[in-house]
Amino acid sequence: MKRIAFLLLAIHVTMLSGCKKDGGTNGGTTKIWDINPVTVSVTATDAQGNDLLNPQTPGALEVGKIKALYKGEEYACDEKLAASKAVLPRFYGLKTEKSALGICLLRFGELEGAQSYTNESVTIIWPDGSSDQISFNRDFRWKANGDPEIKEKWFLNGSEVSGKLVKIIK
C-alpha cells in the first residue's frame, strides 16, 4: 500500500513539474497554440458575379476538369462539396468546398501552418487549358512572450491581392 501511495505521489509531482509558469492569463501555465493550416482558397465568377464553381449555375465550370500544379505534382479536383471545419493539417490536394456563406470554393492544402513560406505557389489549371498562379509569402515566428506572429501576402499572377481568398473572374 505504501508503494502505491509513493508511486501516485511521484506521478503527481512529475505532472506538476511538467507545467511551466509564464505569468500570463492562461492560469499561469504555458500557452498551447493550435495554428491553423495554410490553404489556398479560390472563387471563380463570371463578369456578372455568378459562381462558376457551383454546378447549379448556368455555364458553370466542369469542376472535375480543374487541376492544381504544386511542386511539380498535378492534383485533380475532388468534386465533392464538403462543409468546412478546422482540423490539424492534412494534405488533401485540390477539392471543392462550400463556405459558410454558401459560396463554392476551390481549396488546395492543407499545408503546415506553423512555418514560413517564401514564394510558395499553386497553379490552377482550368478546363479550357488556361491557368492562374496563386502564390504567397508567409512569415511565421514566435514572439518573446510565446505568442505566434503571422504575416502573409497573397498574389494572383504576380499581383498582390487583399486577404487570403483569391477571387478569379473567368
ChimeraX attribute file (.defattr): number of C-alpha atoms within 10 A of each C-alpha:
attribute: neighborCount
match mode: 1-to-1
recipient: residues
	/A:1	6
	/A:2	7
	/A:3	8
	/A:4	9
	/A:5	10
	/A:6	11
	/A:7	12
	/A:8	12
	/A:9	12
	/A:10	12
	/A:11	12
	/A:12	11
	/A:13	11
	/A:14	11
	/A:15	10
	/A:16	10
	/A:17	10
	/A:18	10
	/A:19	12
	/A:20	11
	/A:21	13
	/A:22	14
	/A:23	10
	/A:24	12
	/A:25	9
	/A:26	11
	/A:27	10
	/A:28	12
	/A:29	14
	/A:30	16
	/A:31	17
	/A:32	9
	/A:33	10
	/A:34	10
	/A:35	16
	/A:36	15
	/A:37	18
	/A:38	17
	/A:39	20
	/A:40	21
	/A:41	19
	/A:42	19
	/A:43	18
	/A:44	22
	/A:45	18
	/A:46	13
	/A:47	9
	/A:48	7
	/A:49	10
	/A:50	15
	/A:51	21
	/A:52	24
	/A:53	24
	/A:54	23
	/A:55	14
	/A:56	9
	/A:57	11
	/A:58	10
	/A:59	13
	/A:60	16
	/A:61	20
	/A:62	16
	/A:63	21
	/A:64	15
	/A:65	15
	/A:66	22
	/A:67	23
	/A:68	24
	/A:69	19
	/A:70	16
	/A:71	9
	/A:72	8
	/A:73	8
	/A:74	16
	/A:75	18
	/A:76	16
	/A:77	21
	/A:78	19
	/A:79	18
	/A:80	12
	/A:81	15
	/A:82	12
	/A:83	11
	/A:84	10
	/A:85	6
	/A:86	8
	/A:87	11
	/A:88	14
	/A:89	17
	/A:90	11
	/A:91	13
	/A:92	14
	/A:93	21
	/A:94	25
	/A:95	24
	/A:96	24
	/A:97	22
	/A:98	18
	/A:99	13
	/A:100	9
	/A:101	6
	/A:102	10
	/A:103	14
	/A:104	22
	/A:105	24
	/A:106	26
	/A:107	22
	/A:108	24
	/A:109	19
	/A:110	19
	/A:111	19
	/A:112	17
	/A:113	18
	/A:114	21
	/A:115	14
	/A:116	15
	/A:117	17
	/A:118	12
	/A:119	13
	/A:120	14
	/A:121	20
	/A:122	21
	/A:123	18
	/A:124	23
	/A:125	19
	/A:126	18
	/A:127	14
	/A:128	10
	/A:129	10
	/A:130	9
	/A:131	16
	/A:132	15
	/A:133	16
	/A:134	23
	/A:135	22
	/A:136	21
	/A:137	16
	/A:138	19
	/A:139	15
	/A:140	16
	/A:141	15
	/A:142	11
	/A:143	9
	/A:144	7
	/A:145	9
	/A:146	14
	/A:147	12
	/A:148	13
	/A:149	11
	/A:150	15
	/A:151	10
	/A:152	14
	/A:153	16
	/A:154	22
	/A:155	19
	/A:156	18
	/A:157	13
	/A:158	12
	/A:159	10
	/A:160	14
	/A:161	16
	/A:162	10
	/A:163	11
	/A:164	16
	/A:165	15
	/A:166	20
	/A:167	16
	/A:168	14
	/A:169	13
	/A:170	12
